[in-house]
Amino acid sequence: MVADVPAQSSPQSPPVLAIGLMSGTSQDGIDVALIETDGEAVTRFGQTAYRPYSKDERALLRSAAAAATNLTDRTARPGVIAEAEQRLNAAHAEAVETFLAANGVAADAVTVIGFHGQTVLQRPERGLTGDGSLLAARLGVPVVYDFRAADVAAGGQGAPLAPVFHRALVRRLDVAPPVAVLNIGGVANVTFIDGEDLIACDTGPGNALLDDFLRLRTGKLLDTDGRAAAAGVVDETAVARVLAHPFFGKPPPKSLDRNDFRGWVGAALDDRSVEDGAATLTALAAVARILPLLPRAPKTWIVAGGGARNPTLMRMLRERLAPARVETGHEAGWSIDSLEAQAVAYLAVRSIRGLPLTLPATTGAPRPLTGGVLARP
């Protein structure tokens, strides 16, 4: 039997092994990552893995995302949402079981699993978190999940969650402050790090609009190596029209849903070629409109997420952010594919040790807040 209890503090504890599970706004699959941490420093990065969603699973998640827009009760699981959550739990359990077997890691060597759940809607009060208690029961390992709820209940936006992890990573680098970590997944977000000071927010559309556009026009899941965008011409007028949206002038913290601005895609790009549409959406993802809203210009930008694998997007970022140095997380020695899963593992350890996950300058919370629900097997 599983009991869901608030995560408890365990001060001055040694580093432990933790697994993080992440499936984000891109809805393509599950990243699995093992790290060793005490919740402050990361002492070792372990193995990583990826479990792609099947075509049917992706279709189910898209249906759940559409249905989630009508939710008013975050505990409700009507129709397709209940079906998606059941499949979500099973897929994550399968991912962990395969990961442990493939890497010869015993389940009892893992102190905690961080279970982010599937982002179907960036409305934390209504989102689909996944049921960590079922995962803990099946795997026999404590699971921390529902990371955002405490922040939202206190008046925060519940996102982004990774800034405290980004700070831990930057501490390991020999780089002059300030540093910005730009994560470009389905939605783009930034963490501004100046010593111990953090500012974070979503910056605008990331890969979600581009991925959806290509899927609808070509059946492809993404713009591999940015080839379609590289062959197209950016419609600067269309980009400027999007940038007139009040979101871009609003100071951090602020957050977006993957479907915000989605209506604009169909309306603005119907008469564009695939290449020109891809170029325009890539330019929109590369816009650094957050820069004037930061206390001072970062000297270095480190790009993570799927966007770091897109040479066309990286070229656009370097042009827009010059003279700052712009490098990929890989060039900084990070695992760009598994960074968010590593962050979830890190947050799970911070949660069980009562350390803050969110801060006023990252989510708008009234004070530094821990969070997460701990499910014991």
N, C-alpha and C positions, 0 to 999 in steps of 0.2 A: 504494500500500500504506500502511496506517495502523499506526503504532506507538503503543501506550499506554504512557506514561511518567509518573512522578510529576511534578506541577507544580513548576516551579523558581522560585526567588526572583530578582527583578530589581529591586534596590533603587534608590530615587531616580529612578524612571522618570516620564515626563510622563503626563498624562491620555490615555486611549485610548478609542475607541468599543467598546462591548460590547453584545451582545444577550443578554437573559435570556428563558428559556422556562419557563413554570410551568403545570402542571396538577395541582391539589391534591386534597384529600379530597372536594371536592364533585363531582368527576368530570364536569364539564359541558363543558369545553373547554380550549383552550390560550391563555394570555395571552402576548403577545410585547411586549417593551419594549427600547428603545435608550437607553442612557445614556452619558455621558462621565465617566470617573472615573480617579483614580490608585490606587484601592483604599483611600483614606482619605477624601477629600472627594468629593462628587458635584458636578462642575463644570457639568454640563448634563443636563437631561432631554430626551430626544428623542421620536420618535414611538412610538405604541403601537398594538397591534392585538389582535384576538380571533378565534380560529378555533374555532367550536363543534364539539363531537363530534356525529356523527350518532346517531340512535336506536340503530342497530345497534352503533356503537362504544361507546356508553354501556352497552348490554347486555353486550357482550363484556368491558368493564372490570369490571362487577359480577360476572360469572362468574369472572374472574381473581382478584378480591378474595376470593371465596368459596374458590377453590382455594388461594390463597396462605396461608390459615390453617394448611394442613397442611405447608407447606414447612419443611424442616430445613436445607437447603443453599441459601444465597442465590444460588448460581450455577446452580442447577437451573431448567430451564424446561420442565416437563412439560405436555403437552396444551394446554389453553386458555391457559395462561400464555405459552407460546411464541408462540401466535397473537396474543395481546394485545400482546406486546412488539414483534412485527413490525409490527403495525398502528400501534402507538404511535410507532415510529421514523418510519414513512412520514408519519403525520399531522404530526409536528413538523417534518420536512423540508419538507413542503408549506406549513406555516404560515410558515416562514422565507422560502422562495422567493417566496411571495405578498407578504409584508411588504417584502422588498427591492425587488421590482418596483413595488409600489404607491407607495413612498416615494422612489424614485429613488436608493437607496443601493447602492453597488457592494459586492459581497462582499469585495473586497480592502481596503476601507476599514475593515472590522470586524476588530479584533484578536483577539477571542475570543467564543465563544458559551457561555453557561452553560445547561446542559441538566439540569433538575431530575429529569426522569422523572416517571412517574405514580405517585402515592401510592395503592397498592391495599391496603397494610397498614402501619401504623406499627410495624413491627418491623424496624429497619434491617438487622439481620443476616440477614433473610429477604426483604427487600423487592424490588420490581421497579424497577430504576433506569433501564432503557433502555440501549441500546448507543450510546454517544457516538462510538465509532470509525466506525460506519456513517454517522452523521450528518455527521461531519467529512469523510469520503470523498465523500459526495454533494454537500455544500455548498462544499467547498474552503476551509473556515475552521476553525482550531483550536477544539476543543470541550472544555470542562471538565465532567465529570459525576461521578457517584458521590461526592457531597460528604460523605456521612455516614460512610463506611466507616472512615476513620482514627480518627474520634472513638469509634465503637463498639469498634474493636479496642483502643483504649486504656482502655476501661471506661466511656466516656460513653454517653448515651442517643441521640446522633445527632440530637437535636431539642430545641428549635427552632433553626433556622439563621439567622433574620433579625435577631436582636438587634443585631449589629454594624452592620447597615444602618440599623436604627431609630435608633441613636445618631447616625449620620451625618446623618440627616434632622432630628433634634431640634436638633443643633448649628446648623442654619440658621434656627431659630426664635427669636424674642424671647419666651421664656417661662421663668418661674421654676421651678427644680427643686423636688422631683422630678416627673418626667413618666412616665406609663404609656402605652404603646402597646398597645391591645387589638385583636388581629386576630381577627375572628370569621369563619372560613371553615367548612369541615366540622367542624373542631375549633377551639375557642377557645384562644388563647395570649396571654400578656402579656409585654412587656418593660418592666421598671422601670429608669428611667434617672435617675441622680443624679450629675450631672457626667459623669465618665468611668466611673463604677461601673455595672455591669449586673447585673440578676438577671432570669432568664427561665424560663418553664415553660408547659406547657399548663394551662389553668384548668378545663376541663370540656367537655361537649358544646357544639358550636356549631350550625351549620345542618344538619348531616348527619341528625340524628334528625328534625328538623322536615321536611326535604326528603323523607326516606324515608317518613315518615308521610303526607304529602300525596300523594306519588306512588302509594302503595298504596291510599289511600282515595278519591282524586279523579282520579288520572292526571296532575295538575299537577306541574311540576318544583320549584316553590317557592311560598312565600306572598308573592305580588306586593304590594309596598307594605305588608306586614303586615296586610292587610285581614281575613283569616280570624281571626288572633289578636286583632285589635282588636274583633271581634264576639263573642269568647268570654270565658269565665270561667276564671281560673287555679285549678287544683286544688292549693292550697297544701300539702295533706297529701301528695299524690303527690310534689311537689317536695321536701318535707322528707324523705321516705323515700329519695329518691336522694341527698340531701346527707348522709345518714348513712353513705354509702360511705366507707371509709378513705381513698380517693384525695384527698378534699377537705381532709382535715386534714393530709396529708403535706406537709412543706415543699418548696419548690423546690430543685433542678430536678426536674421530673417530666414525663412525657409520656403521651399517650393514643393509641389507635387510633380511627378513626372509628366502629368497630363496638362499642367499649366502651359499655356501658349499653344496647345495642340491644335485648337481650332484654326489658328493662324496658318498652320502648315498647309492644310487643304485649300484654304482661301487664297493664299499667296503664291503657291508653287504649282498649282494645277497646270498652268500653261508653260512651265519651265521644263527643260530637258532633265533627264536623270542627273547628268553631270552638273548642270547649273544649280539644280536644287540641292545636290549634295554639297557643292561648294558654298552655297549660301548658308546652309544649316551648320556646316563646319565653322564658318566665320562667326556665326552666332554663338557657337560653343566657345570660340576663342576670344570673344570680347572680354576685355579686362576692365569693365566699368566699375568694378569694386575698388580700383586703385585710388581714386580721389576720396574714398570714404575711409581709408586706413590712416592711422596716425602719421606714418611716414612710409616712403616707398621701400618695399623689400629689396635687399641687395641680391637675394637669390630666390628663385621660384623652383620648387621641386614638384614635378607633375606626376601624378599617380592615376590609377584607374585605367580603364580601357582606352581613354584618350591618349595616354602616353605611348600607345602602340601605333598611333596614327601619325605618320611623318608629315602629312599635309597640315594637320591640326597643330603639331609642334612647330612647324615653320611659321604659321600664322601667329602663334603665341610669342615666338621670339621676335617677330616684327613688331608686335603691339607692346611688348614689355621692355624693349630695349631702352636704356643700356643695361638693365639688370641681367644677371646670368639666369638662363632657363635651362634646366636639365631634367631628365626623366628620373623617376625613383630608382630605376635600374642603375643609372649612372651614379646615383648616390649610394649604391650598395643595398637597396631595398628590393623586396619582392613585390613588384607593382601588381601582379596578378592576385597575390594573397594578402595584400596590405590590410584590407578591410576585415578579413577573417582573423588576422593577427590582432587587429584592434579589438574585435569582439572577445577574443580570449583574454586580452589584457583587461578589458572592462569587467569581465566576469570575476577576475581575481580582485580587482579594486572593489567590486561589489561585495564579495564575501568578507572583505577586510574593512568595510565601512568607509572607504575613501571616496572623495567626490568624483562623479562621472561628468557632471555638467556644472557650468559656472554662469554667472550673470552675463558675461561678455560673449558666451558661446551660444546660449539658448534663450537668454532673457529671464532665466530663473532668478528668484529674489535673493538667493544666496547659494553658495556651493552645495550641491546636493549629491548624495549617493543615490542608488536606485537598483532596480532589478528585483526579481522574485526568485528565491532559491527553492528548487524542487529536489528533495532527497529521495533516492531509490528505496 
